[in-house]
Amino acid sequence: MAYFLKKTKQQNRIYLAIYESFYSPEVNGTKHRCFKSLGNIETIKANGITDPISFYSDEVKKLNEQRKAEQVNRKFNQKLISDVSPERFLGYFPLANILNTLDVEEHFGYMQSTRDFHFNVYDIFSSLVFARAVSPLSKHKTFHDILPSLFKPVDFSYDQLLDAVEFIGSEYEKFVEIFTVATKENFGIETKHTYFDCTNFYFEIDKENHFQRKGPSKEGRHDPIVGLGLLLDSNMIPIGMKMYPGNESEKPVLRKTIQDLKKQNNIDGRTIQIADKGLNCARNIIEAIDNCDGYIFSKSVKQLPEAERTWILLEDGYMPVYNDSGEIHYSYKSCIEEYEYSYTDDSGKTIKKKVKEKRVITFNPKLQKKQLREINKLVEKAKKSKASQAKRDEYGDSAKYIEFKSADGKKAIASLNEKAIQKDMESAGYNLLITSEIKMDDREVYNAYHNLWRIEESFRIMKSELDARPVYVQKEDTIKGHFFICYVTVLLIRLFQFKVLKNQYSTSDICTFMKEFRLVKINNNRYINMTRASYFITNLAIATGQPVTNYYLTERQIKMMH
């Protein structure tokens, strides 16, 4: 067995890679795998190597000489330290099984048939999904450090990996549709309720472009951002994703995502759209009704007309709901009235509609205490800033409790806005839900809306467990490809959590298992399971029938897992 220099021509460029041949018991003969990707000849020359082929031919010669020396040493029982880790990641095997069930590989083949690619896009994509689940890193580190430690063989270069991610991003909406249809056909989707929310991801760059734009960041940063809208079905399974420039409003994204799914026939019949107050606008409400759909949105209590605020603040009519300890969890009351909504469409025409709507107001004592603490903190900050004669832009969020008045052309005088403070304190603990579902029980409206935490959890999985940020790629299509890979990873985790494990375990338990389930190879056919025993892994062995609690695992057992 030996190393050799492989030259591949692609898109009028010659790419170099060092390959190694090895004996494979599967074919009872020799196979080849990529040992090191070197890039294209032009880039290598630009980095100072004038004759790349001669230079790397010498390197291959040295590698072969080193291999011979190691073989001689082994004969004398002299084991040398290897730069290849014996550790292997296997925690992705549940996701691999679900991905096989979805059976989308053929569609990737159709999609890439229009391109002159000398690599398999699906192989690269699935490898990146599994790597994202077990050890989320940059694409460069993933290629060099993680992919070689998966049980899925890698037969592509780093440049080909980047080309595949960019291609996937350029067609990500079609790929989202492919996965939604596959999920519907193999696991089923329930769209009686659909949950939608948006988030954004920042980029540590100075200059904006048409996609990475400065806007209201969820982290309060001032870097350029891109927005991402996520749609879940009633069972919290992702069924839609939409990306948009960071300076655009998220309100049209809900309409566009729902419309696309209906055009693709992935939403059947009537659906109740559930979203936070950021998506609550007249156009979303009117279009939902016109499309024979429904909605449950939250609405700011502070921005209500005085008559409605008075009704909310009256203690009469509230019904208590108790927790298991006998304490009041929340209280609620509701009313049904007709409200008029209007908006100006894209052609400048004013659209008006009267909607019969239920309004459910809830009061939560714990929420009240939390919000009062936040208000008092901002008031104290406003007082200190006022005392130090701070500039207007130095007040931050506390500026809403300050009035600035100019005095005879001199510097503006800052004073506390007592009315704004009082209004916010009175509204603390209250949450208003508005819905077209006038026959739905008040508590059912409350429970349906509060399932939105699942979509927030999906964003947390993306941002924390899968390290979707910081983003190291910069091309628009590559960015979209990166987030689509994160989206599919979340989809597979959710299907595993809800469809296989029947929602008996948290996403934290699942993600921890995937990252910690590792094996060490001790000979050609045997591995040692290095994972610590836990309640989750014990029950996973029972639920899946897989030998995940065994100390020793064979090649055959590992292949049967995925």
N, C-alpha and C positions, 0 to 999 in steps of 0.2 A: 504494500500500500504506500502511496506517495502523494506529495503535493504537486500541483501543476498550475500554470498561469492560463486563465481562460479569457479569451477576447470575444466580446459580443457586440455586434453592430446594431444600433437602434437609432432611428430618426437621424441618419447621416452622421452619427457619432459612434466612436468605438469606446466601449466600457471595458475596464479591466477588473478582474477579481481572481483571488487565489482560491482554488478549490482543492479539496483533498479526496482521494479515493479510499474506500474502506470496504471491508467484507461485511455483507449483510446476510444473516441467516434466513431472512424472509425470501430472498431471491436465490439463495445459495450461490452468490456471486458478488461481483463488485458493484458498488453504487458510489455516487459522487454527491458532495454537499459543499455549500459555500463556506469557506474558512474565514475569508476577509474580503469585504467589498472595497475597491480602490477608487471608483469613480471613473469619469471619462478622461481621455488622454489630454484634451485641451485644458481642463481644470488642473490636472496633475502638473502639466508643463507650467501653468501660471503660478503654481506653488513652488517653482524652482527646480523641478526635476526635468532636465532637458531631454533625456531618452528614457521614458517611463518603462518601455518593454524590456530594455537591457537591465535597468535598475531593479525591477521587480522579478526578472528572471534570476538575477543573483540572489534576491531574497528567498525565492523558492528553493534555490540550490542549498542555501544555508539551512532552511527548514528541513529539507530532506536529510542533510548531514546531521542535524540535531536529532532527528527521529532515529537515524541509524545508531547514534551514540546512546540514546535512551534504550534502544533494544539491546545493545551490548551490556549496558548497566543492569538491565533487568535480568539478564542471564546470570549475573553475579549477585542477584537479590539486593541490588542497590536502588531503592525507590527514590525518584526525584520529585520535588514539588512541582505540581502542574499549575499553569495559569488558567486552566479551565476548571471551573467549580464543579464538584461532583453533585451539587445540590440540583434538584429538579422541582419545578412548580407543577402541582397537579390539582390545585384548588379550583381550577376553572372547569373541571370535568362536568359538573351539572349544567353549566352554560353550554358546553359543547354538545351535550345530549339534546338540550332544548333547541339549539341552532340546527342540529341534524333533523329534528322533528319538524321544524319550520320549512325545511327543504327549499331553500332559496338559491342554492348554488347555481342551478341552471339559469336563473334569471340574471345573475351576475355575468354568466357567459354570453347571454343575449346582449346585455348592455355593452360589454367590452368588445363585441364583434365588430363594432364600427371603428375601432381604434387599432392601430398597428402595434399592439403590445406584444412583447416577447416574454410575458409573465402572466400568472393567473391572479387577477384582481381579488377574487374570492379568497384565495389562500392568504394573501397579504392582509385583507380585511379581517378575516376570522382570527388570524394570529394577533393582530393589534387589539381586537376586542378582548381576547383571553389575557393578553399582557396587561391591558388596562385594568382588568379585574384583579389580577394577582399582585401587580407592582406598578402602579401608574408613574411613568417617568416621561421625559422628553422623547420625541421620536428617535433621536440619535442614541440616547442611552438605552431605550427599549430595544433597538436593533442590535446593539453590540452586547448588552448585558442581560436582557430578559429573554428575548426570542430564542437564543441558543439553549436556554434552560427550560424551555417548554418541551413537552413530549411530541408536539406537532413539528415536523421537520421544516426547516427554512431553506428555500432554494431560490432566493432572490437577493438583489443588491439593495443597498441603502437608497440609491437614486431611484430604483424601481419602486421602492416603498413610498417615497415622496410622490412619484408620479401617480401611483395608485390612489393615495389619499386625495390628491388634487382632482383626479378624475371622479372619485366618489363624491367629493364636494360639489363639483360642477353639475352633478345629476342627483343631488341629495333628496330632492322632493320626490323623484321617481322611486328612489330606494326606500324612502319612508313609506310610500304607497305599497311597495312590494312587501315590506315587513308587516304592515297593517293587514293586508289581505291574507298573508300567511298566518298571522295570529288569529284572525277571524276564522279561517278554515280549520285550523288545527287545535285551537284552544277555546275559540268563541270570544266575542266581545259583546258587551251589554251597554247600549248607548241611551238607555232611558234617562240617565243622568250623565252629563259630561262635565268634567272639571277642567277649568282652564286658568292658567296664570302665566305671567312673564317674569323673566329675570334678565340681568345683563352681566357681561363679563368684561373686565377691564384689560387694557393692554398697556404695558409700561413703555409707551412710545410717545414722542413729543408731537409728531406731525399727524394730523388727521388725513384720512382719505374718504372716498365716497361711501365706504362701508364701516370703517372704524371711525366713529364720530363722537364728539363730546356731547354728553347728555346727562340726565339725572341718574347717577350711579347708585346702585343698591348699597354699595359700601361707602358712599359719600366721597368718592375720589374724584379727581378732576382729569383723569386720563381718558383718552378715547375709549369708547365701549362699543360692543355689539349686543343687540337684544336677541333673546330666545324665548319663543312662546311654546308652551307644552300643553297638550291636551290628553287627559286621562278618561277612560271609560268609567262606568259605575263601579267596577271592581278594581279601580286604581291601576289599570294596565295602560301604559302609554300607547296612544293610537294616532298621534300627530305631533309634528314639530315644525316650527317656522322660524327662520332667522331673518333679521332686519337691521338696518343701520341704527346706530346707537342714539341718533338725534330724533328718530321718528317716534310718534305716539304708538303705544301698544294697543290702543283701543280698536283700530281696524284689523289687527292681527287675529283677534277672536273671530270676527266675521269671515275673514279670508280662510282661516283654517277649517271652520265648520262648512263653509261653502265648498271647499275643495273635497272634503270627505264625502259630502252629499253627491257631488258630481261623480266621484269615483265609486258611488254606491256602497261605501263603507259605513254609512250611517243610514239605517232603515227607520222610517216612520218619524215619530215626534221625539224630540230630545229636550231635556231641561238643561239649559246652560247655567253652570254655577261658577261664579267668579267673585273676586274681591272688588272693592270700591274703585280700584284703578281702571277696571273694565266697564264700569257702570256709566253709560252715557245714553242719551236719547236715541241715537241712531242704532245702537246695539239692541235696545229694547224694542224699537219699532220693527226692525228687520227680523228679530226673533219671532215676534207676533205675526208678521206678514208671511213668514216661512212656516207658520203653524207649529212653531216651537215655543218653549217656555223659558223662564229664567228665574234664578235666585241670585240677587246681587246684594252686597252690603252698601250702605249709604251713610255718609257722614252726618252725625246728629248735630254737629255745630253749624252746619250750613243750611239747616231746615228753617222754613218760615216760623215766625214766633208762635203761631197757633199750634203747629205740630210739636214744637219744643215744649209748649205748655202741657199738651196732652201726655207727652213722654215723661215729663218730670212729676206729673201727678201720681201719687202713690196708689190711687184707686185702680182696681181692676187687675193688678199683678197677681199671677199664680206662681207659687213657689215650686221648685224642683229640688229634691233633697239628694245628697250623695249617700254613700254607704255608711258614713259616720253619723248620719242624721242632721248634718249641717246643710244650710241652703247653698246649693251649687249655683243656681241662677233662678231668676224670676222672669216671667214673660207676660205680655198681653198683646192683643192684635186688633186691627180694624180693617175693614174693606171699604174702599172708596174708588171713585173714578178720577184719574189724573191725566192731564194733557201733556204730551211730549211733542217736541218739535226740533227739527234740525235742518240745516241747509245742505242739499246734496251736491255732488261734484259739478253739476251744471248751474248751480246757484239758485235752484228752486227750493222753496221752503216746504218741508214735509211736516204735516201735523197729524197727530193721532191721539184719540182718547182711549185710555187703557184702564180696565177694571183691575185693581191691584190690591193684594193683601200686604199689609205692613206689620211685621212682627218685631216688637222691641223687646230686648232682653237686658236685664241688669245683673251683673256678676260682681259680688263683693270683693273677690280677690283681684279682679281686673281693676276695680275702682282704686284699691290700695296701690297697685302697681302704677297706674296712670297718675295718681296724686303725687306719688314720690317723684315721678319724672317731671311733672309740672313744677313742683317746688324746687327741684334742682335747677331747672331753666330760669325760674324767677330769681333764685339766688345768684345765678350767673349774670342775669340782666342787671341786678342791683350792683354787683361788683364792677361790671363793665361801665355802668353809668357813673359810679363813684370815681373811677379812674379816667373818666372822659374818653373812653375808647371810641374809635372810629366806627361808623355804621357796619362795615364789613367784618369787624372783629367780634360782633355779637353772636354770629352763627345762628343756631336754631332759636336762641333766646330773643332774637330781634322781634319775634312776633308779639312779645310782651312789652315792647318799647314803642313810644310815639316820638317821632322826630319833628320838631317845629322850628322854623327859622325865626330868628329874632332880629328884625330891622336890618336884614341883609348880612348879619353876622353869622357865625358858626351855629348850626342847628342845635337846639336844646333838646336833650333826651329826657323823657319822663316815662314812668311806668304806665302801661295801658291796663288800668284796673278792670275795665269792662271785659277785655279779652281774657284776663286771668280768671275772673269770676265765671265767665261763660264756659271756659275749658274745665274748671273745677266742677261746675254743675253737671257737665256732660260725662265726667269720668265714670267708667264702669258700664255705660250704656252702649249697646250695639244695635243698629237698625238694619233689618233685612227686608228687602222688597221683592215680591214675587208675583208672577202671573198666575200661580197655582192657588187660586182662592179656595179650592176644596181640600187642599192639603192641610193636615193637622199642623198646628203651630210647632209642636215639638218635632215633628218630622221635618219641617222646614229648617229648624235649628240644627238638627242632626245631619241633614244633607249638606248644609252649608259648612258645618264644622269638619266635614271630611276633607275640606280643602287642605288641612295640614298634611295630607298624604302627598299632594303635589309639591308643597313646600319641602317635604322630606325628599322627594325625587330630585329637587334642585340641590338639596344638601348632599345627597349621594354623589351627584355630579361634581359639586365643588369641593367636597371634603374627601369622601371615600375614593373617588376616581380621579381626584386632582385635575379637573378639567382646566383649572387656571393655576399658575400663569400659563399663557399660551405662547409657545415658542415659535410657531409658524406664523408667517405674515401675509402670504397670498390669500386673497379672499376665498377662492375655491378650496385651498388647503385648510383654512380656518373652518369652513363649513364641513369639510370632510372629517376634521378632528372632532367637532361637536356631534356629527352624526355617529361616529364610532362610540362616543360617550352615551349618546341616546340609545343605541342598540344594546350597549352593556347594561344600562338601567332597565331596558325592556326585558332582557333575559333574566336579570336579577328578580324583577317583579313577577315574571312568569314562574320562576322557581319558587319564590316566596308564597304566591297566592294559589298557583295551580298544582304544584307538586307538594309543598309543605303545608298547604291549607291555612296559611296565615298564622301558624303557631309559633313563629320565630321572628325576631326583629331583623331589620336590614343590617343592623350593626353586627348581630351574631353571624349572619350569612357572609358579610364582607370580611369579618375577622377570620372566619374559616377559610375563605378563598385565598387570603393572603398568607395564612400560616400553614396550610396543608402542603408540606414539602417532603420530598424523598431524597435519599442519598444512595447513589449506586455503589454497590460493593463488589459486584462481578457482572459478567455479561447477562445474567438472567435474574439477578436478585437485587432488590432495593430495601432500604431500611426506612420505615415511617418515622419521621422526626417530630410529628405533630403531638402537642400535649393533649392528654385526655381531657374531655369536657362533656358536660351534659348535652350540648348541641351535637357533637360528633358521634356520641353514643346513639342518640335518637336518629341521626342522619343515616347511620348504618342500618337501622331497622326500617326506616322509611324508604330507602333506595335499594336495600338488599346488596349494597356494595361493601367490600371488606376494608372500609376506611379506618377501622380500629385495629387492624392487624399490624404487628411489628414488622413482619417480612411481607413484601409484595413481589410477585413475579411479573415478568414482561407480559405474560398472557393475561393476568388479572388487571394490569394497568390498561391494556388494549380494550378489555371488556368494559372498562369504566367509561371510555370515551371513543 
